[in-house]
Amino acid sequence: MASNELLQGLVEATLAGSAAILLVLVLRRPLRRAFGARAAYALWLLAPLAILATLLPAATVDVGRTQVAQALVLPPVFAAPAAPAQGGLDGSSLLLGLWLFGAAASAAWLWRTQIAFRRSLGPLLPHGDALRAQATNAGLPATLGLWHPQVVLPADFETRFDAVQQALVLAHERRHIARRDAWANAAAALLRCLFWFDPLFHLAAARMRHDQELACDADVLAAHPRQRRHYGDALLNAQLALQTAPLGCHFGFGHPLKERIAMLASSVSTTRRRAGSGVLLCMLLGGGYAAWAAQPAVPVAVPADGIAADIVLRVDEEAPRALRIVSEADKPFSLKTDAGGKHFAIAGTVSRIEHQGQPALALKMDIDEDGKRIAAPSLVVLSGKPAAVQLGSEIQAKDGSKAFKGLRLDVTLTDASASSQTLSVKPAPTKSDTLQPGQVLDESRALHPPRYPADALKEGKTGVTVLVVAIDAQGGVIDVKVERSSGDARLDVAAQEAAEKWRFNPAMKQGQPVAGKVRVPVEFAMDEPADAQVGERPARIAATMPPAYPAAAKKQGISGNVVLLVDVDARGKPTRVTIQQSSPAGVFDAAALDAVRQWRFEPALKQGQPVAGRVRVPLGFGPQGGAGNGSDFYSQPTADARGS
């Protein structure tokens, strides 16, 4: 176990033990008055129970279930190189070393005290079933020994106590042996050594031994109820144990004797003692559970090659729920939950991929609500970096306040296998690497649309391939690379082949066109079967303008996609524009709608005549990464391949 984990466990045990001791110190006297001395003595069990409770496994983070929507892919944040390991001991190791030294010194001191007391007694001679010391020691009579405890009497035992008192003293010490009180004293000494730095444990040991003697007095008086006066005289004749053995039980322990003498005049009925036992049991169980429950919840352990998904689920304005999924790469997982009166089920997989030259994680999910599929989002994020998924939007209440209506997931994926790896810093892109704001020329895209591979079309494969296209100052294509795969190599190749034939509007700098790079998403999607008759075609885009990138999304570096459905009349004018799909919901919707409403379209043709039709328009929004500061963004229509 690491030194910081040991130190954390020590702190938790100290807090739990100290809290239990304070509680016992407050309750011991009221409990003794109500239920007798034995109940007060037994209450000291609460301290070790609280400490032991912290050693039990803490509660793990619950795994629940949920609902989702489209995916938000956050831009990667590159990690700095790991700092080189520093020589020497860290702070936690030094503190643990100090603690061990203090514990060893405390144990040595207590052992020395025990040995010194034993040596002060001199030779011990048999005296019936007890032992007699050769000295009139102030700590006698007493019970000494753990494995074979024996009563040790002072040399003047017969002269100091009369016959009745002698019998009562021996009954007292034998009761210590029967109850194994020496072991309780040994446990108290062990706790004093382990928690030598906490004065409460030293105070508790003295108070516990006083309650121990009171409980033993109560047992003896219960067996000899008519001998209270003689027992009081025996207490007065006993010399107070100014020097005691840490593991011994001394008849004269405790100063002053007033409390022990006063107890002789009181008695507790059998009914009250039984009630006290029930109250004590509840207090011990409740205190132990409270100490265990106070430990911070421990997340489900992640195997060395596993992947953890920490999810915070919010439904409408309800309180969030923290969930955790632990899975292996490419192995299916599932979880379920009830929220807002509905039942949600999520099934999916997490895969290790490469994203923009960095190791990343891809999370694919299928979301069911009351048994019906409502979404199939995908996330691509770096290990340990947060992402968000939401389905719904903000609504305005009657009082003017805004509230979210729907479901939101904040997801953080952590790859345990990558925790020990060091990621190198990716240098800021040079001028030639800067992704420029630019668009595919409409005429070029119309002449060379992406061709849907026949076999992929037959299999119903769909997806979005994100390309990075290097262009020269004239808008010609120099190189095309796949930045993010659609998940099907055939679609990626088709997208590359089409992009190599396109021409672009290059970016301008100081009024002059310059070379650069452009990010182009290419979507492959299924359409309704097209009519192959001559003179018929669907409506299509004629002229576009780029949407404005929302300032808030730009500031936060958020990227996403919006898919619009545009109703076009026979004149090519958009009459109705609606959102079919949005990720993240509500972030880019307004910008997309404002832009597309100003586009020009070619109407659909039927029997050679223009008629009303519908166009599906996918738009991509994302950071360009220019100048290495994330200040340049693109927002442009996605090149579209249709299959039917």
Secondary structure, 3 states (H helix, E strand, C coil): CCHHHHHHHHHHHHHHHHHHHHHHHHHHHHHHHHHCHHHHHHHHHHHHHHHHHHHCCCCECCCCCCCCCCECCCCCCCCCCCCCCCCCCCHHHHHHHHHHHHHHHHHHHHHHHHHHHHHHCCCEEEECCEEEECCCCCCCCEEECCCCCEEEECCCHHHHCCHHHHHHHHHHHHHHHHHCHHHHHHHHHHHHHHCCCCHHHHHHHHHHHHHHHHHHHHHHHHHCHHHHHHHHHHHHHCCCCCCCCCCCEECCCCCCCHHHHHHCCCCCCHHHHHHHHHHHHHHHHHHHHHHHHCCCCECCCCCCCEEEEEEEEEECCCCCEEEEEEEECCCCEEEEEEECCEEEEEEEEEEEEEECCEEEEEEEEEEEECCEEEECCEEEECCCCEEEEEEEEEEECCCCCEEEEEEEEEEEEEEHHHCCCCCCCCCCCCHHHCECCCEECHHHHHHCCCCCCHHHHHCCCCEEEEEEEEECCCCCEEEEEEEECCCCHHHHHHHHHHHCCCCEECEEECCEEECEEEEEEEEEEECCCCCCCCCCECCEEEECCCCCCCHHHHHHCCCEEEEEEEEECCCCCEEEEEEEEEECCCCCHHHHHHHHCCCEEECEEECCEEECEEEEEEEEEEECCHHHCCCCEEEEECEEEEEC
